[in-house]
Amino acid sequence: MKKILIPILVAFGLASCQLDETIYSSIYTEAFYKTAADAEKGLIAAYDPFADMYSGPAGTLIADFSDDQTYPRGVVGRNTLTLFTYDINYTTQKSNSRLNEAPQQIWTSGYDGIEKANWIIAKVPAATMDETRKKQIIGEAYYLRAFYLWMLTKNFGDVVIKTTPSYLQADAILGKSPKADVYKQIYADLDLAFAAGLPSYPAVDKGRPSKEVVNALYAKAALYNEEWQKALEKAQAVITSGKYSLMPDVRNVYKYDQEDAARIENMWAYEVDPVLPGRSHQLTGLCGPPASAGPEYGKTTFGSMFAYQSFYNSFNPADKRRLLLDTTYVDKNGKTIPQRSITPITTEGVLIKKYQDPVSTIGLIPNIPIFRLADMYLIAAEAEARLNGATPLAYGYINTVRKRAGLPDLQTGLSKDALVDAVIQERAWEFFAEGDRWYDLTRTGKFLTVIPKAVNSVYPVRNVTAKNKYFPIPQDELNANPKLEQNPDWK
């Protein structure tokens, strides 16, 4: 991710401890944001929590370890999300050795990012610098604030809306707002981000949102909030912009040596740079087979994340996306290793090939997609179907994605509900291991019926309940903020 590296500013977050001390952070901040260089550094700092969120990578694993597609090796601490055995104490640092894979990382990073974006929005307007660039920096800050808030509400439901920086410690002590108001704030921020004159692809710098990416987040947020017309309009705006297109071969979206070319579809991603002081992620190591693996998957893989056999079996054998999964691999001696030997935990472990890195000794190269053009087609298909039924337009959007996958057009004559279900299933095949599926299940309520069926010999029973739609607010946050209340189902 270009120049999105390390924290620059000391800022209050909603995870701050209550200490009987004088806080001086705002004194430093008051003296900052005077020049163009200050503004650019402040923006880099606002991206750093995004990297914290995805380097763990909590941004994907929290969802992927909960869904019906992928699962972790069944070790204590990593199986808690899959078994739904977490409680309000699970997310605290003292009780969880894998904090960067826990919901608390979303909360901590989200409000850290919001705080840093708030300082930019409050202070950069007075900076002495080029006015066009100033406007763009503020626009990116609005986009980031909207993105962090969206990540928070889809994981925790009603959350705190914070739109001003913390000049005093008391400014960080706020109560939650209803989810409907959270989405109103997201939309307002995205409207301001879009008006800021952000460049379109390909002029936009790597790792930064283009004008079209603002609409992509808008479309997906509206989909989650069940505002179908808004979701359709924003997704269509991206599709018709002509700035992005689907790659002919879906496998190239993820190849380490196709990173630049893949941006024609991969609109916004967590773009890694494992060279210090850059950023990385763990997915290459997690998704590859054990250490005896050959160069196909990576040089530092250890076999801790797999796809369910049932998910693999759900693909049409002609579906090219199934090539991003495998039941064998070739080891360093050129020997084909069969599925029964891939992992010691099950004879049905299916390998995930979206994050392969056969070159780096670090094993952290492939980007993590966040918004892809394929997502816009499927958002448009679902929103159109929910608004107007199984129209030719809705069919056209989903069939665009299916055609790239090598599949025939979806059969006509489906009911409205059947087409919506078909779109959600298409999303499952398209976006597996990208931190997406769990939220499709929770936003539609399907998680209660789907998850109990996604089992194997490692996880023969998965006792999901209604309260698992949202994660509990971390106990550390409740202790630090007396105005913060636990989610009702977790009290």
BELVEN-V548607 format. One record per helix or strand of 3 or more residues. SS is the DSSP state (A for helix, B for strand). FROM is the first residue (numbers start at 1). LEN is the number of residues. If there is no record, write none. Layout:
BEGIN
[[SS,FROM,LEN] [SS,FROM,LEN]]
END
This chain:
BEGIN
[[A,25,6] [A,36,20] [A,58,7] [B,70,3] [A,80,4] [A,99,3] [A,103,24] [A,131,26] [A,169,4] [A,179,17] [A,211,14] [A,228,13] [A,250,4] [A,256,7] [B,266,5] [A,283,5] [B,305,3] [A,309,5] [A,320,5] [B,329,3] [A,339,3] [B,350,3] [B,368,5] [A,373,16] [A,392,13] [A,416,16] [A,437,8] [A,447,7] [A,466,4] [A,475,6] [A,488,3]]
END
